[in-house]
């Protein structure tokens, strides 16, 4: 999960590679008032997009759930090791107990190996899943921004990190983010910001199934 979060921050630098479209206008009749020209530049708050992109949120939860499952399985085995260690510590110094201690120590060694195997499996699966998610989320966002830019005749779209909620605007973490070298600090008219359009289009084109409702508890059997 930490790796995914780190990527999403680095995505700010990469997502600035946007399609440059041309703005064309048809000939106007004599005496016809020229319509105000729409800006050819737009901005996207990439942090807000990532926070509100349902598919990315679902992928992040899937990663977190898988990681939690691995942790639970390893902790269970650690608990089994602790139980055996306590049994060894309490066993009397007899020939029978010595044989039992030897058996328990072998079981502890086996459990430790299983924990190591689980850890390696977790690193491999979580790493692959995280990398796949990183690429997929980047491609989804980049594709939607390009599509909106082309459809609206934009020549330049700038992606930048900023607060995702009004309450975050003056927090130290956001100030630090915006002062970092890769971050842009744009000053712009609000109508240039197409962040919400990007979020809405991303979620419309990448629907996420709603979580299944929990099954209803079975009715109590009638008393005889």
N, C-alpha and C positions, 0 to 999 in steps of 0.2 A: 504494500500500500504506500509506504514511504517513497518507493521508487517511482510509482505512478504520480504521486504529488510532485516530486522533483521534476518529472518530465513536463507536467502541466505548466510549471513555472518556466521551464526552458522553451516550451512551445511558443511563448511570446516572441522570442527572437526568430523562430522559424516561420511563424504564420504570416509574417509580413510579405512573403513572396506571393503577390496577388496578380491576377490577370489585369492587364492594362487595356481597356476598351476604348473605342473611339466614339465621340459624340457627334451625331449627324442630325441636321435639321433640314426639312424640306423648304422649297421656295415659298415665300410669303406674298400674298396678293398686295397690290398697290394700296396704300392707305391703311392696311391692316396693322393694328398695334402688335408689336412684338411681345410675346409672352415672356415673363421673367425666366431666365435660364436657370435650370436647376444646377446646383453645385456638382462638379465632377469629382469631388473628394468626399470620402466618408470615413468614419472611424468606428472601430469595434472594440468594446471592452472585453478582451479575451477571458479575463477572470470571471466576469459575469456570465459569459457564454458557457464556460465549463461548469459553473455552479448550477446553471439552469437547464443544461442539456440532459434530458432524462435518460438517454441511452448511456451516456458517460457515467451518470450517477448509478444506474443499475449495474454497470460493469464494475464500478468501484465497490459496490456492495457485494457483488459476487466474489471479488477478490478477497474482501475482508472476511466473508463467511468461510471461504476455503481455508484461509489462514487460521481462523478461529478453530476450525475442525482439526487441523493438524496440531495446534497447540493443545487442544483438549485430549487428543489421543496420546500425545507425548506426556502430558501431565498425569494421565491415568497410569501409564507405565512407571512414571517416577513414584507415584503413590504405591504401586505394587513393590517397587524396590524398597521404599521406606518400611513397608510392612515386614518384608523379609529381614531387613537389617535389625528391626526391633525384636523379631523372633530370635535371631542369632544372639543378640545382646542378652536376652533373658534365659537362654537355654543353659542348663547345668553342664558342668564339665564331666561328662560320661562318654563311654564309647558309643552308645546309641545316639547321644546328642551330637557327637562329633561327626557321625555319618550324616545326620540331618543337616548340620551346619554346612557340610561340604555340598550337599544337594542344593541348599538354599543359595550358597555362593555361586554355584553354576547357573542357577536361575537368574540371579542378579546380573551376572555377566551377559547372559542371553538377552535380558531386558535392556541392558545398556546398548547392546549392538542394535536391537530393534529401534531404539530411540535415535541412534545415529542414522540408521537407514531411513527412518521417517523424516529426519531433518534434511537429508540429501534429497529425498523425494519432494519434500515441500519446496526447497529452494529451486529445484528444476521446474516443477509445475507452476509455481507462483511466478517465477521468472519468465517462462514462456507465455503464460496468460497475461502478465503485465505488459510484455513487449508487444503482443498482438493487440492489446487494448490501446496502447499508446499510438500505434500506427493507424488503427481503425478510427480512433477519435480524431486524430489530426487530419486524416483524409476526408472524413465527414465534414468537419468544420471548414477546411480549406475549399472543398467542393461547393458548399453552400455559399460561402462568401464570394467565390468566383461567379456563381450563377446569379446572385443578386447584383453584383457589380456589372456584369454584362447586360442583364435585363434592364438596368437603370442607366446605362451609358456612363458609368463611372470610370474615371481614368486612374484613380488611386484610392486604395483602401488601406488605412493604417490600423494595425492591431496594437493595443497597449493594455497593460494591467492596471486595474484601479479597484476601488471599493466596489463590492457587489451589492451593498445595502447602504442607504444614507447614514445609518448609525456607525458604519465602519470608516467613514471618510477621514476622520481626524484621529484615528488610532495609530499607535506607534508602528504596528506591523505594516499598515498600508503606506505610511510615510517612508519606512525603510524600503519597501518594495519599489516605490516610485523614484527613490534616490539611487537605486542600483543602476549600473551602467547600461544593461540591456533594455531598461524600461524607458518608454517615451512619456513625456509630460506635456500632452497637447492642451492648448487653450482653443476652444472652438465653440461655435454656435450649436445649441442642442439639436437642431434639426439635421445636423450632419451625422449624428450618431445613429447607426443602423443596427446596434447590438440587439435590440428587441426583435427586429425583423429576422436576424440570423437565428436567434433562439427559437422563434415560432416556426420558421421553415425547417430547422433541424428536427424539432420534435414532431412536426407534421410528416416529414419524410422518413423518420426513424421511430415508428411507434413502439412503445414498450408495453408488453402485456401487464395488466394490473395483477397484483399478487392475489392468489386464490384466497377466498374467505375461509377462515377456520371451520372445520367440520363441527356441526352441532353435537353437543353431548347426547348420548343415548338416553331415552326416557327411562326412569326408574321402573323396575318391574313391580306390578301390583302385589300387595301383600295378600297372602292366602288366608 
